[in-house]
Every structure is written in C-alpha cells, then in structure tokens.
Amino acid sequence: MKPKILIIYKSSTGFTQKYAVLLAKRLNCTAVDLKHIKSVSLSDFDTIIFGTRAHANSIDGLKKFRKTLHRYRGTRPDILFVTGAASDAEKEAIDRLWKNNLTIDELAHLPHFYLPAGLCYEKMSFTDKIMMKGLAAMLKSKKDKTKKDFELEKRISSSFDISSEKYIEPIITYISQDK
Ligand SMILES: Cc1cc2nc3c(=O)[nH]c(=O)nc-3n(C[C@H](O)[C@H](O)[C@H](O)COP(=O)(O)O)c2cc1C
C-alpha cells in the first residue's frame, strides 16, 4: 500500500504554501496550513512533511512543530523542506542553516531540502519589514563591505521570485525511492 502523506506548511508570504501545493499535486496528497493542524488527525498518516521558511538564519516554527508532533508520534517530521531568499548556489549559508537548527539526530535521520524562493515585500508582515529595514541599514553603513555584502544589499532592496517547480524534484525522487 502507498504511504499516506500529509504536508503541513507554515507560510507568511506564500512561497512555502506554493511549494506545498505543488508537492501535494505531484504526490497526490493533502497540504494543510499549520494554523489548521488541529483539524487533521496526524496519527492517520504514515509520512509527515513539514515545510517552512528560513527566518534570520533560523527555521521558522520548527521548535514548536517538534513539540506539536510529539503529542502524536515521534519527535521529528519525516521530511523537512525550508524555503528562503538564498539561491541554491549559496551552499555555505544553507549548510549553516541546517547545522544551526537541526539536532545531531535530525542531521543524520531527517531528510531535509532547501528550496530557493525569494522575497515578497508586498505580503510581508510589519515586523518582518522592520527586520529587513534593519538589515538594509546595517549593510548600508557597514565599512569595508565584502562582495557578498554588496550582493546581499542589492538582493534585499526589492521583491524577487526565484522559486521554480524544478526544486521539488529531489523531494519527489526521495519519496519515490523510499519504499
Ligand atoms: C525577516 C526575514 C528574515 C529572513 N531570513 C532569511 C534567511 O536567513 N535565509 C534565507 O534564505 N531567507 C531568509 N528570508 C527570506 C524568506 O525565508 C523567504 O522569503 C521565504 O521564502 C518566505 O516564505 P513564505 O513566503 O512561505 O513566508 C527572510 C525573510 C525575512 C522577511
């Protein structure tokens, strides 16, 4: 029998939701907003995929999600995907994200995927806009800026979308091999 998969996502400006919906279509399963998690019976599913965003070098909502999940099964989702403004070429930053946020057990046993997405100032919360303004001001006033600083300054100056359906392929491949 095919495993019953559930995708739970936390999305503030829509990128993670978009990826969750794309994955749900490909995997023929349901994607549910974390806000509505109480309406689903988690114990009915064999595989739980959690999708969220990178937020100031942390994985948004992961700590809380571990606790929620623990009430039903295990302590970690079966698959994790994280969206962000970094491109997939920024291997060091992505690696740091995993090392700083995943436990040793999760690093070894929780399949985790980074999905490039972008930034959307139009849908961003007030607090997030303030945080981005702070980062922009810090970069602007920084002395001896590196090439990376200049690139980041330019990149965060306006909304952009680098999301693509192709980035879900590694997750699809992983699931189809995990039988
Ligand atoms: C305050 C703030 C901090 C962010 N920090 C990071 C980060 O550390 N790394 C990254 O790649 N993207 C970062 N981003 C970009 C978001 O992760 C990206 O826009 C994400 O796809 C948003 O997902 P959502 O649309 O589902 O909310 C940040 C965005 C904001 C607003």
The ligand as an SDF file (V2000), in Angstrom:
LIG
                    3D

 31 33  0  0  0  0  0  0  0  0999 V2000
   12.9140   38.9610    8.4210 C   0  0  0  0  0  0  0  0  0  0  0  0
   13.2840   37.9550    7.3830 C   0  0  0  0  0  0  0  0  0  0  0  0
   14.3810   37.1290    7.5690 C   0  0  0  0  0  0  0  0  0  0  0  0
   14.7560   36.2090    6.5760 C   0  0  0  0  0  0  0  0  0  0  0  0
   15.8530   35.4250    6.7760 N   0  0  0  0  0  0  0  0  0  0  0  0
   16.2570   34.5850    5.7900 C   0  0  0  0  0  0  0  0  0  0  0  0
   17.4100   33.7780    5.9430 C   0  0  0  0  0  0  0  0  0  0  0  0
   18.0470   33.7660    6.9940 O   0  0  0  0  0  0  0  0  0  0  0  0
   17.7870   32.9890    4.9050 N   0  0  0  0  0  0  0  0  0  0  0  0
   17.0880   32.9570    3.7150 C   0  0  0  0  0  0  0  0  0  0  0  0
   17.4770   32.2530    2.7870 O   0  0  0  0  0  0  0  0  0  0  0  0
   15.9480   33.6840    3.5640 N   0  0  0  0  0  0  0  0  0  0  0  0
   15.5280   34.4910    4.5600 C   0  0  0  0  0  0  0  0  0  0  0  0
   14.3840   35.2270    4.4140 N   0  0  0  0  0  0  0  0  0  0  0  0
   13.5730   35.0510    3.2000 C   0  0  0  0  0  0  0  0  0  0  0  0
   12.3950   34.0880    3.4520 C   0  0  0  0  0  0  0  0  0  0  0  0
   12.8540   32.8870    4.0030 O   0  0  0  0  0  0  0  0  0  0  0  0
   11.6880   33.8170    2.1320 C   0  0  0  0  0  0  0  0  0  0  0  0
   11.0950   34.9820    1.6670 O   0  0  0  0  0  0  0  0  0  0  0  0
   10.6790   32.6800    2.2920 C   0  0  0  0  0  0  0  0  0  0  0  0
   10.5360   32.0120    1.0870 O   0  0  0  0  0  0  0  0  0  0  0  0
    9.3500   33.1740    2.7740 C   0  0  0  0  0  0  0  0  0  0  0  0
    8.4690   32.0930    2.8520 O   0  0  0  0  0  0  0  0  0  0  0  0
    6.9010   32.3280    2.9030 P   0  0  0  0  0  0  0  0  0  0  0  0
    6.5370   33.1590    1.6950 O   0  0  0  0  0  0  0  0  0  0  0  0
    6.3030   30.9820    2.8480 O   0  0  0  0  0  0  0  0  0  0  0  0
    6.6140   33.0390    4.1820 O   0  0  0  0  0  0  0  0  0  0  0  0
   13.9880   36.1200    5.3850 C   0  0  0  0  0  0  0  0  0  0  0  0
   12.8510   36.9270    5.2210 C   0  0  0  0  0  0  0  0  0  0  0  0
   12.5060   37.8420    6.1960 C   0  0  0  0  0  0  0  0  0  0  0  0
   11.3020   38.6950    5.9970 C   0  0  0  0  0  0  0  0  0  0  0  0
  1  2  1  0
  2  3  1  0
  2 30  2  0
  3  4  2  0
  4  5  1  0
  4 28  1  0
  5  6  2  0
  6  7  1  0
  6 13  1  0
  7  8  2  0
  7  9  1  0
  9 10  1  0
 10 11  2  0
 10 12  1  0
 12 13  2  0
 13 14  1  0
 14 15  1  0
 14 28  1  0
 15 16  1  0
 16 17  1  0
 16 18  1  0
 18 19  1  0
 18 20  1  0
 20 21  1  0
 20 22  1  0
 22 23  1  0
 23 24  1  0
 24 25  2  0
 24 26  1  0
 24 27  1  0
 28 29  2  0
 29 30  1  0
 30 31  1  0
M  END
$$$$
